Amino acid sequence: DVWFRFTLAAREVVYLDVADGNAWNSILQVRQGSCTSPATSVACQDDSCGGVRSQWYGTLDAGTYYVVLDSTGPAQVGDYSLFYQHAPCGGSRPITGNGDFDGTTVGQVNDYTVAAPCSGRAAADVDYYLGLCSARSVTATTCNSVTAGATLDTLLYFRSGSCTGPQVACNDNGAGPTFCATWFRSSTLTATLPKGLSFLIVDGGWTLPVEGAYRVTIS
């Protein structure tokens, strides 16, 4: 096995994966403890990314962590590239796969501001994170919000690398070819997101109320 170490000054979202060409079966572990005995297992992952590669991402509190790159057996050895990313977005919620994610911006604060070509109110927002083994197309839509009893006029935007990172795409009110026929307050956007961490911000548009419930569907 091979060991790495990193330290977080605050609660953050962390992404790790092992590119090994699928030539050998790696295992990725995250541990915590003293340098002589970091025995507390925080996370482990095997056979992610559609093969024998290993990937893990999640939220970790401040502290020092050890990444253990191991394998499933003595014969499983080879070259690798370990990819590490961290983002100061400890309050972000995970997107775990395709499906509906219900929430509300009521009681939240205004953390983010959308960039051109979109615009919106200074409204409360909620952010989500996802980790990708490679670049791929991701769609986020609130077109189904009306069926969930939602009230929020949503504004959606993707950011790469961090919740404060570069804006990849944005949409308000499903304008143009992404118009939501079900509800004019809904938004839809599709973008090719890069390998590693990306973030989805659910924000408030121009129509009142500026806070409320929503349903965002990911595919």
C-alpha positions in Angstrom: 0.0 0.0 0.0 0.9 3.7 -0.4 0.0 6.4 2.1 -0.8 10.1 1.6 -1.8 12.8 4.1 -3.8 16.0 3.9 -5.1 18.5 6.4 -8.3 20.5 6.3 -8.6 23.8 8.2 -12.4 23.7 8.2 -15.2 21.4 7.2 -14.9 20.8 3.4 -16.0 18.6 0.5 -13.3 16.2 -0.6 -12.9 14.2 -3.8 -10.5 11.3 -4.3 -10.1 8.8 -7.2 -7.5 6.4 -8.5 -6.8 6.2 -12.3 -5.1 2.9 -12.8 -6.1 2.0 -16.3 -8.4 -0.8 -14.9 -5.2 -3.0 -15.1 -5.3 -3.8 -11.4 -7.9 -3.7 -8.6 -7.3 -0.8 -6.2 -9.0 0.0 -2.9 -9.1 3.5 -1.5 -9.4 4.2 2.2 -9.6 7.4 4.3 -8.4 7.1 7.9 -7.8 9.4 10.8 -5.7 9.2 14.0 -2.1 9.6 15.1 0.6 9.2 12.5 1.8 6.0 14.1 -1.7 4.4 14.3 -4.3 6.2 12.1 -6.8 3.4 12.7 -10.1 5.2 12.6 -11.7 4.4 9.2 -13.6 7.4 7.8 -14.4 6.0 4.4 -13.5 3.3 1.9 -14.4 2.5 -1.6 -13.7 -0.2 -4.2 -14.8 -0.8 -7.8 -16.2 2.6 -8.7 -16.4 4.4 -12.0 -17.7 1.4 -14.0 -14.6 -0.8 -13.3 -12.0 -1.7 -10.7 -11.0 2.0 -10.2 -11.7 3.4 -6.8 -13.4 6.7 -6.1 -14.7 8.4 -2.9 -16.2 11.9 -2.2 -17.9 13.4 0.7 -17.8 16.0 3.5 -15.0 15.9 6.1 -14.6 18.0 9.3 -11.4 19.9 10.0 -8.4 17.7 10.8 -5.6 15.6 9.4 -6.5 12.6 7.2 -4.6 9.7 5.7 -5.4 8.3 2.3 -4.4 4.6 1.9 -4.1 3.3 -1.6 -4.3 -0.5 -1.3 -5.4 -3.4 -3.5 -7.5 -6.5 -3.3 -4.6 -8.9 -3.1 -0.8 -9.4 -3.5 -1.0 -9.9 -7.3 -3.0 -6.6 -7.7 -0.2 -4.1 -8.3 0.6 -1.4 -10.8 0.9 2.2 -11.8 -1.7 4.8 -10.6 -2.6 8.4 -10.6 -4.3 9.7 -7.4 -6.6 12.7 -8.0 -7.4 14.9 -5.0 -9.7 17.9 -4.7 -11.2 19.8 -1.8 -13.6 22.7 -1.7 -14.6 25.0 1.2 -18.3 24.1 0.9 -18.9 22.2 4.0 -22.7 22.9 4.1 -23.3 21.5 0.6 -25.7 18.6 0.2 -24.7 15.5 -1.8 -26.2 14.4 -5.1 -26.0 10.6 -4.9 -27.4 9.8 -8.4 -30.3 10.2 -10.6 -33.6 11.2 -9.1 -35.6 13.9 -7.2 -34.1 16.1 -4.5 -36.6 18.0 -2.4 -35.7 21.0 -0.3 -36.5 24.5 0.7 -34.6 27.8 0.8 -36.7 29.0 3.7 -34.4 29.7 6.6 -31.3 29.7 4.4 -29.0 32.6 3.6 -27.9 34.3 0.4 -24.5 32.8 -0.1 -24.1 33.0 -3.9 -24.7 35.3 -6.8 -25.4 34.1 -10.3 -23.2 35.4 -13.2 -24.2 36.5 -16.7 -26.1 35.6 -18.8 -28.6 34.9 -15.9 -29.7 37.3 -13.2 -31.8 37.0 -10.1 -32.8 38.5 -6.7 -30.5 38.6 -3.7 -32.4 35.5 -2.4 -31.6 32.6 -0.1 -30.0 29.6 -1.8 -29.1 25.9 -1.4 -26.1 24.2 -2.9 -25.4 20.5 -3.8 -22.3 18.7 -4.8 -21.5 15.7 -7.0 -18.3 13.9 -8.0 -17.7 12.6 -11.5 -15.0 10.0 -12.6 -14.8 11.7 -16.0 -16.5 14.6 -17.8 -20.2 13.9 -18.6 -23.5 15.6 -19.4 -25.7 16.3 -16.4 -29.2 17.8 -16.4 -30.9 19.6 -13.5 -34.5 20.6 -13.7 -37.2 22.0 -11.4 -39.9 21.3 -14.0 -41.4 18.7 -11.6 -41.6 21.2 -8.7 -45.2 21.9 -9.2 -46.1 18.3 -8.6 -44.2 18.5 -5.3 -46.2 21.5 -4.1 -43.3 23.8 -4.6 -43.6 27.6 -4.5 -40.2 28.9 -5.3 -39.3 30.7 -8.6 -36.1 28.8 -9.1 -32.8 29.9 -10.7 -30.3 27.1 -11.3 -26.6 27.2 -12.0 -23.6 24.8 -12.1 -20.1 25.6 -10.8 -17.0 23.5 -11.2 -14.4 22.7 -8.6 -16.1 24.6 -5.8 -19.3 26.2 -4.8 -17.5 29.5 -5.4 -15.8 28.2 -8.6 -16.3 29.2 -12.2 -19.9 29.2 -13.4 -20.4 26.5 -16.1 -24.1 27.1 -17.0 -27.2 28.8 -15.7 -31.0 28.9 -16.4 -34.0 30.9 -15.1 -37.6 30.1 -16.0 -36.6 27.4 -18.6 -36.2 30.0 -21.3 -35.7 29.0 -24.9 -35.5 25.3 -25.8 -35.5 24.3 -22.1 -38.9 25.9 -21.4 -40.9 23.9 -18.8 -44.4 23.7 -20.0 -45.6 22.5 -16.6 -44.8 25.7 -14.7 -43.3 29.1 -15.7 -41.3 29.4 -12.4 -39.3 26.2 -13.2 -35.7 26.1 -14.7 -33.8 23.5 -16.6 -30.1 23.3 -17.6 -27.9 20.7 -19.1 -24.1 21.0 -19.1 -21.0 18.9 -19.6 -19.4 18.9 -16.1 -15.6 18.1 -15.6 -14.0 15.3 -13.8 -14.1 15.7 -10.0 -16.3 18.0 -8.0 -19.1 20.1 -9.4 -21.8 22.1 -7.6 -25.4 22.9 -8.3 -26.9 26.1 -6.8 -30.7 26.3 -6.3 -31.4 30.0 -6.0 -34.4 32.4 -6.3 -35.4 34.1 -9.5 -37.2 37.4 -10.0 -40.8 36.2 -9.3 -42.1 36.4 -5.7 -41.8 34.7 -3.3 -38.0 34.8 -3.0 -38.0 31.8 -0.6 -39.8 28.5 -0.8 -39.9 24.8 -1.5 -38.6 23.1 -4.6 -37.9 19.8 -6.3 -34.8 19.5 -8.4 -34.5 16.4 -10.6 -31.0 15.2 -11.6 -30.2 12.9 -14.6 
